[in-house]
Amino acid sequence: MNNECEFLTAEKKLELENELENRKGKKRQVILDRLAFAKSLGDLSENAEYHTSKDDQGKNEARISQIEAILKDAVVVEANTDGTIGLGSTVVLMHLTKEIEKEYQIVGNEESDFSSGKISFESPIGSALMGKKYDEIVAVETPRGEIKYKIISVS
């Protein structure tokens, strides 16, 4: 996959480990049982159950490989305790023009999910925030132009 390390929170690492265990155990066995049943039906050339199960098996095995690669290169991060924004930090920002507060957690790429407030440290907002502290103003370059935020809190 990639040779770079994956930055994960402890929660995301545990989530991936649980998913891996489920995919290698229960999910793999369910797919194998479905394949065995489909084979017992006879002619495989027009057996939709067999082909669907083979596709599911391929997707499951690909995801297992992906998770194993992520976990192999995983570095678990925790928020800085000195008030400096880094991986794992939770930040509350004030949009200076709209006066709207937004809360984000700075995470690695694998864990980012904008809809749940988790942004990658490599995203425009994430990279602008890295190394900053409470009460600083940050400018974020977006396709619509520059947006300025004030850092309201860091935890």
PAZAMI-834975 format. One record per atom (N, C-alpha, C): residue number from 0; residue in one letter; x negated, z negated, y negated. Coordinates in pm, 1 decimal. Atoms other than C-alpha are relative to their C-alpha. Layout:
<sites>
+-----+------+----------+----------+----------+
!  nr ! rest !        x !        z !        y !
+-----+------+----------+----------+----------+
! NUM !    a !        X !        Z !        Y !
...
+-----+------+----------+----------+----------+
</sites>
This chain:
<sites>
+-----+------+----------+----------+----------+
!  nr ! rest !        x !        z !        y !
+-----+------+----------+----------+----------+
!   0 !    m !    -85.0 !      0.0 !    118.0 !
!   0 !    m !      0.0 !      0.0 !      0.0 !
!   0 !    m !    -88.7 !      0.0 !   -123.2 !
!   1 !    n !     94.6 !      1.2 !    111.0 !
!   1 !    n !   -193.7 !   -112.1 !   -306.7 !
!   1 !    n !   -105.7 !   -104.7 !     25.6 !
!   2 !    n !    110.5 !     92.0 !    -22.1 !
!   2 !    n !   -522.1 !   -295.8 !   -326.0 !
!   2 !    n !     -3.6 !   -109.3 !   -105.1 !
!   3 !    e !     -5.8 !    101.8 !    102.0 !
!   3 !    e !   -422.3 !   -511.1 !   -620.3 !
!   3 !    e !     81.3 !   -117.1 !     51.6 !
!   4 !    c !    -75.7 !    116.0 !    -43.7 !
!   4 !    c !   -292.5 !   -864.6 !   -581.1 !
!   4 !    c !    140.1 !      2.7 !    -59.7 !
!   5 !    e !   -138.3 !     13.5 !     44.9 !
!   5 !    e !     78.1 !   -936.0 !   -614.5 !
!   5 !    e !     17.3 !   -142.0 !    -50.1 !
!   6 !    f !    -24.7 !    131.2 !     56.0 !
!   6 !    f !    166.6 !  -1224.6 !   -844.1 !
!   6 !    f !    143.5 !    -39.4 !     29.3 !
!   7 !    l !   -131.9 !     48.0 !    -38.3 !
!   7 !    l !    460.3 !  -1427.0 !   -710.1 !
!   7 !    l !     15.2 !   -147.2 !    -37.2 !
!   8 !    t !    -27.9 !    141.9 !     11.6 !
!   8 !    t !    626.6 !  -1756.0 !   -789.9 !
!   8 !    t !     12.5 !    -55.4 !    141.9 !
!   9 !    a !    -12.9 !     61.8 !   -132.1 !
!   9 !    a !    642.9 !  -2003.6 !   -502.6 !
!   9 !    a !    137.2 !     32.0 !     60.3 !
!  10 !    e !   -135.0 !    -29.0 !    -48.5 !
!  10 !    e !   1018.6 !  -1937.1 !   -479.1 !
!  10 !    e !      8.6 !    140.9 !     58.1 !
!  11 !    k !     -4.6 !   -139.0 !    -47.6 !
!  11 !    k !    972.3 !  -1559.5 !   -441.3 !
!  11 !    k !    -79.6 !     15.2 !    129.5 !
!  12 !    k !     80.1 !     -6.8 !   -122.4 !
!  12 !    k !    699.5 !  -1607.4 !   -180.4 !
!  12 !    k !     80.2 !    -52.8 !    118.3 !
!  13 !    l !    -82.7 !     57.2 !   -105.6 !
!  13 !    l !    931.0 !  -1829.9 !     24.2 !
!  13 !    l !    114.9 !     94.0 !     36.1 !
!  14 !    e !   -108.1 !    -96.3 !    -23.2 !
!  14 !    e !   1215.3 !  -1577.5 !    -16.2 !
!  14 !    e !    -49.9 !    117.0 !     85.4 !
!  15 !    l !     55.9 !   -111.3 !    -77.3 !
!  15 !    l !    991.2 !  -1296.5 !    114.2 !
!  15 !    l !    -36.1 !    -43.4 !    142.1 !
!  16 !    e !     33.3 !     50.0 !   -133.6 !
!  16 !    e !    867.3 !  -1509.6 !    405.3 !
!  16 !    e !    125.3 !    -14.3 !     85.9 !
!  17 !    n !   -125.8 !     12.8 !    -73.8 !
!  17 !    n !   1227.5 !  -1586.2 !    504.4 !
!  17 !    n !     57.1 !    136.2 !     36.9 !
!  18 !    e !    -48.4 !   -134.9 !    -28.6 !
!  18 !    e !   1326.0 !  -1219.5 !    476.5 !
!  18 !    e !    -81.2 !     61.9 !    113.8 !
!  19 !    l !     86.9 !    -54.5 !   -104.1 !
!  19 !    l !   1026.5 !  -1121.3 !    691.4 !
!  19 !    l !     35.3 !    -58.6 !    136.2 !
!  20 !    e !    -35.3 !     66.3 !   -125.6 !
!  20 !    e !   1116.2 !  -1376.6 !    958.3 !
!  20 !    e !    132.7 !     54.5 !     53.9 !
!  21 !    n !   -130.5 !    -53.0 !    -40.3 !
!  21 !    n !   1478.2 !  -1251.4 !    964.0 !
!  21 !    n !    -12.2 !    144.1 !     50.3 !
!  22 !    r !     14.0 !   -140.8 !    -39.5 !
!  22 !    r !   1375.8 !   -885.0 !    981.3 !
!  22 !    r !    -76.2 !     15.6 !    131.6 !
!  23 !    k !     77.3 !     -9.0 !   -123.9 !
!  23 !    k !   1122.3 !   -944.7 !   1261.3 !
!  23 !    k !     76.4 !    -58.4 !    118.2 !
!  24 !    g !    -73.2 !     65.7 !   -107.6 !
!  24 !    g !   1361.2 !  -1161.5 !   1458.9 !
!  24 !    g !    138.8 !     56.0 !     19.1 !
!  25 !    k !   -141.2 !    -30.9 !    -19.3 !
!  25 !    k !   1736.8 !  -1136.0 !   1429.9 !
!  25 !    k !     35.3 !    146.1 !    -28.5 !
!  26 !    k !    -38.7 !   -137.3 !     38.1 !
!  26 !    k !   1768.8 !   -802.2 !   1246.9 !
!  26 !    k !    -60.8 !    102.3 !     95.5 !
!  27 !    r !     64.8 !    -92.7 !    -93.1 !
!  27 !    r !   1516.8 !   -626.4 !   1473.6 !
!  27 !    r !     74.0 !      1.3 !    133.9 !
!  28 !    q !    -68.4 !      8.4 !   -129.4 !
!  28 !    q !   1698.9 !   -752.8 !   1783.3 !
!  28 !    q !    138.2 !     65.6 !     -4.6 !
!  29 !    v !   -131.6 !    -64.0 !     15.0 !
!  29 !    v !   2041.0 !   -641.6 !   1653.9 !
!  29 !    v !    -14.7 !    151.9 !      7.5 !
!  30 !    i !     22.0 !   -145.3 !     -1.0 !
!  30 !    i !   1903.8 !   -291.4 !   1594.0 !
!  30 !    i !    -37.3 !     47.9 !    140.6 !
!  31 !    l !     38.4 !    -37.8 !   -137.3 !
!  31 !    l !   1741.8 !   -280.8 !   1940.6 !
!  31 !    l !    120.7 !     -2.3 !     93.5 !
!  32 !    d !   -121.3 !      6.9 !    -82.4 !
!  32 !    d !   2071.7 !   -388.2 !   2099.2 !
!  32 !    d !     90.4 !    120.2 !    -26.4 !
!  33 !    r !    -81.8 !   -116.5 !     34.9 !
!  33 !    r !   2256.4 !   -113.4 !   1910.4 !
!  33 !    r !    -59.6 !    127.8 !     58.2 !
!  34 !    l !     66.7 !   -117.6 !    -58.4 !
!  34 !    l !   1997.7 !    142.6 !   2023.4 !
!  34 !    l !     23.8 !      7.2 !    150.5 !
!  35 !    a !    -20.9 !      3.1 !   -145.0 !
!  35 !    a !   2032.0 !     33.5 !   2386.5 !
!  35 !    a !    142.4 !     42.5 !     34.1 !
!  36 !    f !   -139.6 !    -38.6 !    -23.4 !
!  36 !    f !   2410.1 !     64.8 !   2366.0 !
!  36 !    f !     18.8 !    149.8 !    -23.3 !
!  37 !    a !    -14.9 !   -142.1 !     32.8 !
!  37 !    a !   2387.4 !    407.2 !   2199.7 !
!  37 !    a !    -61.8 !     88.0 !    108.8 !
!  38 !    k !     63.8 !    -76.8 !   -107.4 !
!  38 !    k !   2147.7 !    529.7 !   2470.5 !
!  38 !    k !     86.5 !      1.8 !    125.4 !
!  39 !    s !    -84.1 !      8.2 !   -120.0 !
!  39 !    s !   2389.4 !    413.2 !   2738.9 !
!  39 !    s !    119.2 !     95.6 !     -6.2 !
!  40 !    l !   -113.8 !    -91.7 !     16.4 !
!  40 !    l !   2653.1 !    650.7 !   2597.0 !
!  40 !    l !    -32.9 !    141.9 !     46.8 !
!  41 !    g !     36.2 !   -131.6 !    -52.2 !
!  41 !    g !   2457.4 !    951.1 !   2720.6 !
!  41 !    g !    -66.8 !     88.0 !   -102.9 !
!  42 !    d !     59.7 !   -104.0 !     83.3 !
!  42 !    d !   2370.2 !   1269.1 !   2529.4 !
!  42 !    d !    -37.0 !    -51.6 !   -139.3 !
!  43 !    l !     47.7 !     53.0 !    127.4 !
!  43 !    l !   2155.6 !   1162.2 !   2231.5 !
!  43 !    l !      2.3 !    103.3 !   -112.3 !
!  44 !    s !      8.2 !   -104.7 !    102.6 !
!  44 !    s !   2160.2 !   1496.9 !   2051.3 !
!  44 !    s !    116.5 !     -6.1 !    -98.8 !
!  45 !    e !   -116.0 !      8.8 !     89.0 !
!  45 !    e !   2508.9 !   1439.8 !   1907.9 !
!  45 !    e !     54.0 !   -142.1 !     -6.8 !
!  46 !    n !    -39.4 !    140.4 !     -3.4 !
!  46 !    n !   2515.9 !   1061.1 !   1926.2 !
!  46 !    n !    -26.7 !    -63.1 !   -136.9 !
!  47 !    a !     14.2 !     53.5 !    136.9 !
!  47 !    a !   2578.4 !    935.7 !   1568.8 !
!  47 !    a !    -47.0 !   -145.0 !      1.6 !
!  48 !    e !     39.7 !    142.0 !    -10.7 !
!  48 !    e !   2542.5 !    570.0 !   1674.1 !
!  48 !    e !   -151.7 !     -9.9 !     22.1 !
!  49 !    y !    143.4 !      0.8 !    -29.0 !
!  49 !    y !   2194.2 !    642.4 !   1811.3 !
!  49 !    y !    -81.0 !     38.1 !   -123.8 !
!  50 !    h !     75.1 !    -46.0 !    116.9 !
!  50 !    h !   2077.0 !    834.1 !   1503.2 !
!  50 !    h !      6.4 !    -99.7 !   -115.4 !
!  51 !    t !    -14.0 !    102.3 !    104.3 !
!  51 !    t !   2213.3 !    571.5 !   1263.9 !
!  51 !    t !    -88.3 !   -120.3 !     32.4 !
!  52 !    s !     81.9 !    114.5 !    -41.5 !
!  52 !    s !   2042.9 !    295.7 !   1461.9 !
!  52 !    s !   -149.0 !     30.4 !    -14.0 !
!  53 !    k !    140.8 !    -39.3 !     16.7 !
!  53 !    k !   1713.0 !    488.3 !   1464.2 !
!  53 !    k !    -39.3 !     -1.9 !   -147.5 !
!  54 !    d !     26.7 !      5.7 !    144.4 !
!  54 !    d !   1735.7 !    527.1 !   1084.7 !
!  54 !    d !    -13.8 !   -144.4 !    -46.8 !
!  55 !    d !      5.1 !    142.2 !     37.0 !
!  55 !    d !   1808.8 !    155.5 !   1046.6 !
!  55 !    d !   -129.0 !    -64.7 !     50.1 !
!  56 !    q !    124.0 !     54.0 !    -55.9 !
!  56 !    q !   1513.8 !     75.6 !   1271.7 !
!  56 !    q !   -119.8 !     40.8 !    -86.9 !
!  57 !    g !    109.5 !    -47.5 !     84.8 !
!  57 !    g !   1281.2 !    288.8 !   1059.2 !
!  57 !    g !     -4.0 !    -71.8 !   -134.0 !
!  58 !    k !     -6.5 !     70.2 !    128.2 !
!  58 !    k !   1400.2 !    128.4 !    736.8 !
!  58 !    k !    -41.8 !   -145.6 !     14.4 !
!  59 !    n !     36.9 !    139.5 !    -22.6 !
!  59 !    n !   1365.5 !   -221.3 !    881.9 !
!  59 !    n !   -150.2 !    -14.4 !     19.3 !
!  60 !    e !    144.5 !      7.2 !    -25.7 !
!  60 !    e !   1012.2 !   -154.9 !   1007.6 !
!  60 !    e !    -80.3 !     30.4 !   -126.9 !
!  61 !    a !     68.7 !    -30.6 !    126.3 !
!  61 !    a !    913.5 !     -1.8 !    672.0 !
!  61 !    a !      2.9 !   -121.2 !    -92.7 !
!  62 !    r !    -10.3 !    118.6 !     86.0 !
!  62 !    r !   1041.6 !   -309.2 !    487.0 !
!  62 !    r !    -88.5 !   -112.7 !     52.5 !
!  63 !    i !     89.6 !    100.5 !    -58.0 !
!  63 !    i !    855.5 !   -537.7 !    729.9 !
!  63 !    i !   -143.2 !     27.6 !    -44.1 !
!  64 !    s !    136.4 !    -37.1 !     41.9 !
!  64 !    s !    533.5 !   -348.5 !    653.9 !
!  64 !    s !    -21.3 !    -27.0 !   -148.0 !
!  65 !    q !     10.1 !     22.3 !    144.4 !
!  65 !    q !    602.4 !   -365.8 !    279.9 !
!  65 !    q !    -14.0 !   -149.0 !    -30.7 !
!  66 !    i !      5.9 !    144.2 !     25.0 !
!  66 !    i !    665.2 !   -742.0 !    285.8 !
!  66 !    i !   -133.9 !    -56.2 !     46.1 !
!  67 !    e !    128.5 !     48.7 !    -50.6 !
!  67 !    e !    355.8 !   -804.0 !    498.7 !
!  67 !    e !   -113.4 !     35.5 !    -96.6 !
!  68 !    a !    103.2 !    -41.0 !     96.0 !
!  68 !    a !    142.8 !   -606.9 !    250.4 !
!  68 !    a !      8.7 !    -83.3 !   -128.0 !
!  69 !    i !    -17.6 !     81.6 !    121.1 !
!  69 !    i !    289.6 !   -797.9 !    -44.9 !
!  69 !    i !    -53.6 !   -140.5 !     24.0 !
!  70 !    l !     42.7 !    137.2 !    -28.2 !
!  70 !    l !    232.5 !  -1135.5 !    119.3 !
!  70 !    l !   -149.9 !     -9.5 !     24.8 !
!  71 !    k !    144.5 !     -0.3 !    -25.8 !
!  71 !    k !   -119.5 !  -1039.9 !    227.7 !
!  71 !    k !    -78.2 !     -9.2 !   -131.6 !
!  72 !    d !     68.2 !     -4.0 !    128.8 !
!  72 !    d !   -215.9 !   -977.1 !   -135.3 !
!  72 !    d !     59.7 !    -96.7 !   -103.0 !
!  73 !    a !    -72.6 !     86.8 !     93.9 !
!  73 !    a !      5.2 !  -1250.2 !   -287.0 !
!  73 !    a !    -87.7 !   -109.5 !    -59.0 !
!  74 !    v !     59.4 !    112.3 !     70.4 !
!  74 !    v !   -122.0 !  -1492.6 !   -545.9 !
!  74 !    v !    117.0 !    -77.9 !    -60.6 !
!  75 !    v !   -109.8 !     81.5 !     51.0 !
!  75 !    v !    120.4 !  -1777.5 !   -615.1 !
!  75 !    v !    -40.7 !    -55.9 !   -136.3 !
!  76 !    v !     29.0 !     44.0 !    136.2 !
!  76 !    v !    139.6 !  -1858.5 !   -985.5 !
!  76 !    v !     96.2 !   -109.9 !    -42.4 !
!  77 !    e !    -81.7 !    104.0 !     60.8 !
!  77 !    e !    268.2 !  -2157.2 !  -1175.8 !
!  77 !    e !    -17.6 !     10.3 !   -150.0 !
!  78 !    a !      4.6 !     -6.6 !    145.6 !
!  78 !    a !    346.0 !  -2185.0 !  -1542.8 !
!  78 !    a !   -114.9 !    -85.1 !    -53.4 !
!  79 !    n !    102.8 !     78.7 !     66.5 !
!  79 !    n !     67.8 !  -2302.2 !  -1772.4 !
!  79 !    n !     61.7 !   -128.4 !    -53.7 !
!  80 !    t !    -50.5 !    126.5 !     52.6 !
!  80 !    t !    101.9 !  -2662.3 !  -1882.2 !
!  80 !    t !    -49.7 !    -27.1 !   -141.6 !
!  81 !    d !     55.5 !     21.1 !    134.0 !
!  81 !    d !    -82.1 !  -2619.5 !  -2212.6 !
!  81 !    d !     82.7 !     66.8 !   -109.8 !
!  82 !    g !    -85.5 !    -63.4 !     99.9 !
!  82 !    g !    203.6 !  -2434.5 !  -2386.6 !
!  82 !    g !    -30.9 !    146.7 !    -24.3 !
!  83 !    t !     34.1 !   -141.4 !     12.4 !
!  83 !    t !     37.7 !  -2093.7 !  -2356.3 !
!  83 !    t !     83.3 !     79.4 !     99.2 !
!  84 !    i !    -82.7 !    -82.5 !    -87.7 !
!  84 !    i !    259.9 !  -1820.4 !  -2213.6 !
!  84 !    i !    -87.8 !     75.1 !     99.0 !
!  85 !    g !     69.9 !    -69.6 !   -107.0 !
!  85 !    g !    139.5 !  -1685.7 !  -1881.5 !
!  85 !    g !     97.8 !     26.0 !    112.6 !
!  86 !    l !    -85.1 !    -22.8 !   -116.8 !
!  86 !    l !    273.1 !  -1588.8 !  -1540.4 !
!  86 !    l !     67.6 !   -130.5 !     40.1 !
!  87 !    g !    -76.7 !    117.6 !    -38.8 !
!  87 !    g !    546.6 !  -1829.6 !  -1436.5 !
!  87 !    g !     64.3 !    -72.8 !   -116.5 !
!  88 !    s !    -56.9 !     66.8 !    117.1 !
!  88 !    s !    627.9 !  -1938.0 !  -1792.4 !
!  88 !    s !    144.0 !     44.3 !    -23.2 !
!  89 !    t !   -134.9 !    -31.8 !     46.3 !
!  89 !    t !    987.4 !  -1953.8 !  -1910.0 !
!  89 !    t !     -2.8 !    -10.5 !   -151.4 !
!  90 !    v !     12.0 !    -12.9 !    145.2 !
!  90 !    v !   1022.5 !  -1847.5 !  -2271.8 !
!  90 !    v !    136.9 !     25.5 !    -60.2 !
!  91 !    v !   -121.1 !    -29.8 !     76.5 !
!  91 !    v !   1309.9 !  -1861.0 !  -2519.4 !
!  91 !    v !    -45.0 !     67.5 !   -129.1 !
!  92 !    l !     37.2 !    -79.7 !    116.7 !
!  92 !    l !   1285.3 !  -1595.0 !  -2789.7 !
!  92 !    l !    119.2 !     15.2 !    -93.4 !
!  93 !    m !   -102.3 !    -30.2 !     99.7 !
!  93 !    m !   1478.7 !  -1539.9 !  -3111.3 !
!  93 !    m !    -27.7 !    139.3 !    -54.1 !
!  94 !    h !      9.0 !   -135.3 !     56.7 !
!  94 !    h !   1537.4 !  -1174.2 !  -3202.1 !
!  94 !    h !     14.9 !    -16.6 !   -150.0 !
!  95 !    l !      0.5 !     30.6 !    142.9 !
!  95 !    l !   1450.4 !  -1187.3 !  -3572.2 !
!  95 !    l !    101.7 !     79.3 !    -81.2 !
!  96 !    t !    -97.4 !    -80.6 !     74.1 !
!  96 !    t !   1684.9 !   -908.6 !  -3684.5 !
!  96 !    t !    143.5 !    -40.5 !     35.0 !
!  97 !    k !   -136.1 !     29.2 !    -45.3 !
!  97 !    k !   1992.9 !   -990.5 !  -3474.2 !
!  97 !    k !     29.4 !   -149.2 !     12.0 !
!  98 !    e !    -11.9 !    145.6 !    -16.1 !
!  98 !    e !   1930.1 !  -1367.9 !  -3456.6 !
!  98 !    e !     69.6 !    -37.6 !    130.7 !
!  99 !    i !    -52.0 !     26.9 !   -134.3 !
!  99 !    i !   2007.7 !  -1367.3 !  -3084.8 !
!  99 !    i !   -113.1 !    -61.9 !     82.1 !
! 100 !    e !     99.3 !     62.6 !    -87.7 !
! 100 !    e !   1827.4 !  -1600.6 !  -2843.6 !
! 100 !    e !      7.0 !     62.3 !    138.6 !
! 101 !    k !     10.1 !    -52.2 !   -136.3 !
! 101 !    k !   1706.9 !  -1467.2 !  -2509.9 !
! 101 !    k !   -101.5 !    -84.7 !     75.5 !
! 102 !    e !     91.9 !     76.4 !    -83.8 !
! 102 !    e !   1542.8 !  -1652.8 !  -2222.6 !
! 102 !    e !    -53.9 !     89.7 !    110.2 !
! 103 !    y !     65.2 !    -79.8 !   -103.4 !
! 103 !    y !   1293.2 !  -1487.0 !  -1989.9 !
! 103 !    y !    -99.5 !    -86.0 !     76.4 !
! 104 !    q !    109.5 !     55.8 !    -78.4 !
! 104 !    q !   1065.4 !  -1593.2 !  -1708.2 !
! 104 !    q !    -98.9 !    113.2 !     22.3 !
! 105 !    i !    104.8 !   -100.5 !    -17.6 !
! 105 !    i !    733.9 !  -1407.0 !  -1691.5 !
! 105 !    i !    -44.0 !     -4.3 !    146.4 !
! 106 !    v !     29.5 !     -6.5 !   -143.3 !
! 106 !    v !    673.8 !  -1291.2 !  -1332.9 !
! 106 !    v !    -82.7 !    124.3 !     31.9 !
! 107 !    g !     70.5 !   -119.4 !    -46.0 !
! 107 !    g !    482.8 !  -1034.1 !  -1128.5 !
! 107 !    g !     97.0 !    115.5 !     19.5 !
! 108 !    n !    -81.9 !   -120.7 !    -13.2 !
! 108 !    n !    607.7 !   -680.0 !  -1070.7 !
! 108 !    n !    101.5 !     -7.6 !    113.3 !
! 109 !    e !    -87.8 !      6.1 !   -116.5 !
! 109 !    e !    758.5 !   -747.8 !   -726.3 !
! 109 !    e !    124.7 !    -83.5 !    -27.7 !
! 110 !    e !   -107.5 !     96.2 !     24.5 !
! 110 !    e !    976.9 !  -1024.5 !   -864.9 !
! 110 !    e !     85.9 !     33.9 !   -121.3 !
! 111 !    s !    -71.3 !    -26.4 !    125.3 !
! 111 !    s !   1090.0 !   -869.8 !  -1193.3 !
! 111 !    s !    143.1 !     47.4 !     26.0 !
! 112 !    d !   -142.2 !    -33.8 !     -7.9 !
! 112 !    d !   1465.9 !   -839.8 !  -1240.8 !
! 112 !    d !     59.4 !    -30.9 !   -136.9 !
! 113 !    f !    -40.7 !     18.1 !    138.7 !
! 113 !    f !   1569.0 !   -788.6 !  -1601.8 !
! 113 !    f !    138.4 !    -63.2 !    -11.6 !
! 114 !    s !   -136.9 !     52.2 !      7.9 !
! 114 !    s !   1936.9 !   -865.3 !  -1532.6 !
! 114 !    s !      7.1 !   -150.8 !     23.3 !
! 115 !    s !      0.5 !    144.5 !    -20.9 !
! 115 !    s !   1844.8 !  -1217.4 !  -1417.5 !
! 115 !    s !   -103.6 !    -69.6 !    -87.8 !
! 116 !    g !     91.2 !     61.9 !     95.6 !
! 116 !    g !   1596.4 !  -1276.5 !  -1699.7 !
! 116 !    g !   -143.0 !    -13.1 !     47.4 !
! 117 !    k !    137.5 !      3.9 !    -50.5 !
! 117 !    k !   1279.1 !  -1221.4 !  -1496.9 !
! 117 !    k !    -67.3 !    130.8 !    -38.3 !
! 118 !    i !     67.8 !   -121.4 !     46.1 !
! 118 !    i !   1042.6 !   -978.6 !  -1667.2 !
! 118 !    i !   -145.0 !      0.4 !     44.8 !
! 119 !    s !    138.3 !    -16.7 !    -43.7 !
! 119 !    s !    710.6 !   -843.0 !  -1550.0 !
! 119 !    s !    -96.2 !    -28.9 !   -115.3 !
! 120 !    f !    103.8 !     23.9 !     99.5 !
! 120 !    f !    397.4 !   -953.5 !  -1729.8 !
! 120 !    f !    -57.4 !    131.8 !    -52.2 !
! 121 !    e !     47.1 !   -131.3 !     43.2 !
! 121 !    e !    321.5 !   -578.5 !  -1755.5 !
! 121 !    e !    103.6 !     77.1 !    -81.2 !
! 122 !    s !   -103.7 !    -66.0 !     79.9 !
! 122 !    s !    650.5 !   -490.3 !  -1928.8 !
! 122 !    s !    -37.4 !    -11.9 !   -147.8 !
! 123 !    p !     32.6 !      9.9 !    143.3 !
! 123 !    p !    643.1 !   -433.1 !  -2306.5 !
! 123 !    p !     16.8 !   -141.7 !    -55.9 !
! 124 !    i !    -20.3 !    136.6 !     50.1 !
! 124 !    i !    791.9 !   -777.4 !  -2380.5 !
! 124 !    i !    -97.9 !    -95.4 !     67.2 !
! 125 !    g !     89.2 !     89.8 !    -73.8 !
! 125 !    g !    593.1 !   -952.2 !  -2107.7 !
! 125 !    g !   -143.9 !      7.4 !    -47.4 !
! 126 !    s !    140.4 !    -13.3 !     42.9 !
! 126 !    s !    257.9 !   -810.5 !  -2214.7 !
! 126 !    s !    -19.1 !    -47.8 !   -143.3 !
! 127 !    a !     10.1 !     49.3 !    138.4 !
! 127 !    a !    330.2 !   -891.2 !  -2581.5 !
! 127 !    a !     -1.0 !   -152.4 !     -4.5 !
! 128 !    l !    -10.1 !    146.7 !     -0.7 !
! 128 !    l !    405.4 !  -1253.5 !  -2488.6 !
! 128 !    l !   -121.4 !    -69.3 !     61.9 !
! 129 !    m !    111.7 !     63.4 !    -72.2 !
! 129 !    m !    102.5 !  -1319.1 !  -2264.8 !
! 129 !    m !   -101.5 !    -58.2 !    -97.7 !
! 130 !    g !    100.4 !     67.5 !     81.4 !
! 130 !    g !   -130.6 !  -1573.4 !  -2423.6 !
! 130 !    g !     52.7 !    -58.2 !   -130.3 !
! 131 !    k !    -57.9 !     51.9 !    124.2 !
! 131 !    k !    105.8 !  -1655.3 !  -2709.8 !
! 131 !    k !     51.3 !   -142.5 !     21.0 !
! 132 !    k !    -47.4 !    138.5 !     -6.0 !
! 132 !    k !    240.4 !  -2003.0 !  -2794.9 !
! 132 !    k !    127.6 !    -17.6 !    -81.1 !
! 133 !    y !   -119.2 !     39.5 !     73.9 !
! 133 !    y !    543.2 !  -2178.6 !  -2938.0 !
! 133 !    y !    -14.9 !     29.1 !   -148.9 !
! 134 !    d !    -12.7 !    -23.5 !    143.8 !
! 134 !    d !    646.6 !  -2076.0 !  -3292.3 !
! 134 !    d !    -73.0 !    125.1 !    -49.6 !
! 135 !    e !     65.2 !   -124.3 !     41.5 !
! 135 !    e !    444.6 !  -1751.5 !  -3293.2 !
! 135 !    e !    103.2 !    112.4 !     -7.9 !
! 136 !    i !    -81.3 !   -121.2 !     10.6 !
! 136 !    i !    596.9 !  -1418.0 !  -3391.9 !
! 136 !    i !    -70.7 !    108.9 !     80.5 !
! 137 !    v !     57.1 !   -110.9 !    -77.5 !
! 137 !    v !    544.8 !  -1128.0 !  -3149.3 !
! 137 !    v !     75.4 !    128.4 !    -31.8 !
! 138 !    a !    -58.7 !   -132.4 !     23.2 !
! 138 !    a !    605.1 !   -759.9 !  -3208.3 !
! 138 !    a !     -6.1 !     77.2 !    131.0 !
! 139 !    v !     -9.9 !    -75.7 !   -124.2 !
! 139 !    v !    722.7 !   -549.5 !  -2915.9 !
! 139 !    v !     33.6 !    144.0 !    -35.0 !
! 140 !    e !    -22.1 !   -142.4 !     23.5 !
! 140 !    e !    695.8 !   -172.0 !  -2926.2 !
! 140 !    e !     98.8 !     52.3 !    104.4 !
! 141 !    t !   -101.1 !    -55.2 !    -89.5 !
! 141 !    t !   1006.9 !     -7.9 !  -2777.2 !
! 141 !    t !     23.5 !    146.5 !    -37.7 !
! 142 !    p !    -30.8 !   -139.1 !     35.8 !
! 142 !    p !   1132.7 !    352.4 !  -2766.3 !
! 142 !    p !     78.8 !     12.0 !   -131.3 !
! 143 !    r !    -78.0 !     -1.5 !    124.3 !
! 143 !    r !   1362.8 !    261.8 !  -3056.6 !
! 143 !    r !    -76.4 !    -58.0 !   -118.3 !
! 144 !    g !     80.6 !     57.0 !    108.1 !
! 144 !    g !   1082.1 !    111.7 !  -3262.9 !
! 144 !    g !    -41.0 !   -143.1 !     29.6 !
! 145 !    e !     53.4 !    135.1 !    -16.5 !
! 145 !    e !    921.4 !   -225.3 !  -3313.5 !
! 145 !    e !    110.6 !   -105.7 !    -15.0 !
! 146 !    i !    -92.2 !    112.7 !      6.9 !
! 146 !    i !   1121.5 !   -542.6 !  -3245.8 !
! 146 !    i !    -84.7 !   -126.7 !     -9.7 !
! 147 !    k !     74.5 !    125.8 !     16.8 !
! 147 !    k !   1002.0 !   -883.9 !  -3362.1 !
! 147 !    k !     82.4 !   -116.5 !     53.6 !
! 148 !    y !    -59.5 !    120.0 !    -56.7 !
! 148 !    y !   1071.8 !  -1208.0 !  -3179.9 !
! 148 !    y !    -79.8 !   -121.4 !    -44.4 !
! 149 !    k !     67.4 !    126.9 !     23.4 !
! 149 !    k !    994.4 !  -1569.0 !  -3263.2 !
! 149 !    k !     11.8 !    -79.8 !    128.9 !
! 150 !    i !      1.1 !     79.8 !   -122.0 !
! 150 !    i !    895.4 !  -1790.5 !  -2970.9 !
! 150 !    i !     58.8 !   -137.4 !    -33.4 !
! 151 !    i !    -71.7 !    124.7 !     26.7 !
! 151 !    i !   1142.0 !  -2082.2 !  -2971.8 !
! 151 !    i !    -46.6 !   -112.6 !     92.7 !
! 152 !    s !     51.1 !    100.3 !    -92.2 !
! 152 !    s !   1017.5 !  -2261.9 !  -2660.8 !
! 152 !    s !    -75.9 !     66.2 !    114.6 !
! 153 !    v !     80.2 !    -44.9 !   -114.3 !
! 153 !    v !    771.9 !  -2229.4 !  -2373.1 !
! 153 !    v !      0.0 !   -113.8 !    101.1 !
! 154 !    s !      7.4 !    103.6 !   -104.8 !
! 154 !    s !    799.6 !  -2415.4 !  -2043.8 !
! 154 !    s !    -50.1 !     62.4 !    128.9 !
+-----+------+----------+----------+----------+
</sites>
